[in-house]
Structures are given as C-alpha cells and as structure tokens.
Amino acid sequence: MNDLIQTYNQLSDTQQKQLLAFANLLLLKQKAKQPTGNLSSWKQKIGEVSTWSEEDIKALEDNAKHLNQWKAQDW
C-alpha cells in the first residue's frame, strides 16, 4: 500500500485527478455487477403487473385487422 501512495504522490495534480476518476469508474462498474436483490421475487412481482389472456390478444389482433377499414367522419 505504501508503494501505491508513493506512486500517487509522484503524480501531478492533473494525473492524480485522472487516477481518482478512473478508480471511481472501476468502483461504479463493480457495484453495477453486484446483484442487488432476489431475482425470483422480482419475476413474481413483475408478473403480477399485468397479464393478457388469449382472448385479450385475439380481440386486439381482430381489431387491428379492421383498423384500416375505419373511416373518419366528414365535417
């Protein structure tokens, strides 16, 4: 650790700032890769947001087929 501090102290102010910025970037990457929760509970939670039945999907598909047949009212 002393070697690291000695090397750091030999750097110019600009180089020290660059080194600190790089170290912070490495820390951010490390934190981003660490899991933050239980994936199975997240899957269950997101699955409860909304689900569409086959009937819902069929109704949407049927309505999409007729969308181009719709005519706007003349004024």
Secondary structure per residue as TSV (DSSP state, phi and psi in degrees):
chain	resnum	aa	ss	phi	psi
A	1	M	-	360.0	-35.9
A	2	N	H	-62.2	-36.5
A	3	D	H	-61.4	-40.5
A	4	L	H	-64.6	-43.9
A	5	I	H	-66.2	-41.7
A	6	Q	H	-62.6	-43.1
A	7	T	H	-65.2	-43.1
A	8	Y	H	-59.7	-43.9
A	9	N	H	-66.2	-22.6
A	10	Q	H	-80.7	-13.9
A	11	L	S	-77.5	154.5
A	12	S	-	-71.2	168.2
A	13	D	H	-58.9	-42.2
A	14	T	H	-63.1	-44.1
A	15	Q	H	-66.8	-35.9
A	16	Q	H	-64.0	-41.3
A	17	K	H	-64.8	-40.0
A	18	Q	H	-64.3	-41.1
A	19	L	H	-64.5	-42.0
A	20	L	H	-65.4	-39.9
A	21	A	H	-63.0	-41.7
A	22	F	H	-64.9	-42.1
A	23	A	H	-62.7	-39.7
A	24	N	H	-64.6	-38.4
A	25	L	H	-62.0	-44.0
A	26	L	H	-61.5	-39.8
A	27	L	H	-65.3	-39.9
A	28	L	H	-63.0	-42.6
A	29	K	H	-62.9	-40.6
A	30	Q	H	-64.9	-42.3
A	31	K	H	-67.1	-36.4
A	32	A	H	-66.9	-29.3
A	33	K	H	-83.7	-16.7
A	34	Q	S	-78.2	133.2
A	35	P	-	-65.1	140.9
A	36	T	-	-109.8	-0.8
A	37	G	S	-170.7	-173.0
A	38	N	-	-88.2	114.0
A	39	L	H	-65.7	-36.4
A	40	S	H	-65.9	-38.2
A	41	S	H	-69.7	-33.3
A	42	W	H	-65.5	-42.9
A	43	K	H	-60.8	-41.7
A	44	Q	H	-65.7	-42.9
A	45	K	H	-63.8	-44.5
A	46	I	H	-70.5	-30.2
A	47	G	H	-68.5	-23.4
A	48	E	T	-86.0	-5.9
A	49	V	T	-63.2	-56.0
A	50	S	-	-164.4	145.1
A	51	T	-	-135.5	143.1
A	52	W	-	-108.7	135.5
A	53	S	-	-81.3	169.5
A	54	E	H	-62.0	-34.1
A	55	E	H	-65.2	-40.4
A	56	D	H	-61.8	-45.5
A	57	I	H	-64.7	-41.3
A	58	K	H	-63.0	-42.0
A	59	A	H	-62.3	-41.9
A	60	L	H	-64.2	-43.4
A	61	E	H	-64.3	-41.8
A	62	D	H	-63.1	-44.3
A	63	N	H	-65.9	-35.1
A	64	A	H	-64.7	-34.1
A	65	K	H	-66.1	-31.1
A	66	H	H	-95.5	0.1
A	67	L	G	-61.9	-41.5
A	68	N	G	-71.9	-14.3
A	69	Q	G	-85.8	-11.4
A	70	W	-	-71.2	136.7
A	71	K	-	-117.4	134.6
A	72	A	-	-73.6	146.6
A	73	Q	-	-70.7	136.7
A	74	D	-	-77.4	144.1
A	75	W	-	-104.0	360.0
